[in-house]
Amino acid sequence: MSREEVVAKMIEFAAMAFNKDAAAITENTNIAEELGVSSTQRVAMSASIENDFDVMIPVARFGKFETIGALVDFVMEEM
Amino acid sequence: MYLEKDDVSLYYEVSGEGEALILIHGVIVDADLYREAAKMLSPYYRVIIYDRRGNSRSKCKGASHFRMDDQVTDINDLMDTLQIEEAYIVGVSAGGVIGQYFLQCCPDRVKHLIAYEASMLGIMMDNEDLRIWAKEMQQLIAKRKFSSAVLRFAKHIGPMDERSPRKSEATSLREMENYAYALTQEFPGIAAYMPDLEIMKALADKITFAAGERSVIEHTVYSQATVRLAGKIGKKPVYYPGGHNLPFELPQEFAVCVLGTLLLRNR
């Protein structure tokens, strides 16, 4: 899977989990500041990543990814 | 404050004066579940909240395995440290299960127990849907798909009350760090637990089983377990106005209900 495809998926997951417009989300979107800090929403996004990419993100680590791009980098490394 | 033990540093907070009231939290969350409710109860009781071992600020020294007896030992040690002979106990969800076991083991140290939506899953396993749910949980946990497992776990908690405050980022992150221990240790341990019903019948006057009205309407497993467990020892549950996470979501309502229950317990 190419990086562009992973980015597209990640934006789709973020839009669903945080209930945001996907068009407003990019690789540079700051997760905490622009999407939110709710653990429920983070877990929902993490679960989508687990199920789609079979990549497990240590949940405590999720908060340490500043941007969607950083999350994509992690998933690409783990795939 | 911390109670330093050989195998754990147990984080606890005490507020107020008078008879002791210990609040026990459930799985994944910590003492902050009760922070606001404890403030409201502290003019009436000496309120103790703590992070159960393995959770949040109560770090285990070495491997952390969940054992019900450790939970009892921790409560006894806290009471001894604070020079408390007897206490009122309130436990929510898994905290209700632990409170029940504490009462079973140490009845002389409990003035009264309120078990709010105790997650007594063991007595519910004749329910086919619940067995499937538990098996799916086990499979996700075995694959270490913790986020998916937490979502599945939340299925039986019900939606958050729209009046609920939001959790701070610090609390959210602290809870997320509890997931691995909660799912691999506490969930299986709590789900496998079965109370001694004969002992409970003998102690029935010391227990109030409570469930949230919203949980009852949504027919959650915890409200069903409350009704079933109360029935097994010949009691009727009481109903508080909210859902599974009532102490956090509606702390004032929770505090009022606890005060009322304890005030009326012997009438």
HADDOCK unambig.tbl for C-alpha pairs under 7 A between the chains (distance, minus, plus):
assign (segid A and resid 37 and name CA) (segid B and resid 169 and name CA) 5.70 0.50 0.50
assign (segid A and resid 38 and name CA) (segid B and resid 172 and name CA) 6.74 0.50 0.50
assign (segid A and resid 39 and name CA) (segid B and resid 172 and name CA) 5.25 0.50 0.50
assign (segid A and resid 43 and name CA) (segid B and resid 147 and name CA) 5.15 0.50 0.50
assign (segid A and resid 44 and name CA) (segid B and resid 147 and name CA) 7.00 0.50 0.50
assign (segid A and resid 46 and name CA) (segid B and resid 147 and name CA) 5.79 0.50 0.50
assign (segid A and resid 47 and name CA) (segid B and resid 147 and name CA) 4.82 0.50 0.50
assign (segid A and resid 47 and name CA) (segid B and resid 148 and name CA) 4.58 0.50 0.50
assign (segid A and resid 50 and name CA) (segid B and resid 145 and name CA) 6.39 0.50 0.50
assign (segid A and resid 56 and name CA) (segid B and resid 145 and name CA) 6.14 0.50 0.50
assign (segid A and resid 59 and name CA) (segid B and resid 147 and name CA) 6.92 0.50 0.50
assign (segid A and resid 59 and name CA) (segid B and resid 176 and name CA) 5.71 0.50 0.50
assign (segid A and resid 59 and name CA) (segid B and resid 177 and name CA) 6.79 0.50 0.50
assign (segid A and resid 60 and name CA) (segid B and resid 173 and name CA) 6.17 0.50 0.50
assign (segid A and resid 60 and name CA) (segid B and resid 176 and name CA) 5.13 0.50 0.50
assign (segid A and resid 60 and name CA) (segid B and resid 177 and name CA) 4.81 0.50 0.50
assign (segid A and resid 63 and name CA) (segid B and resid 173 and name CA) 6.99 0.50 0.50
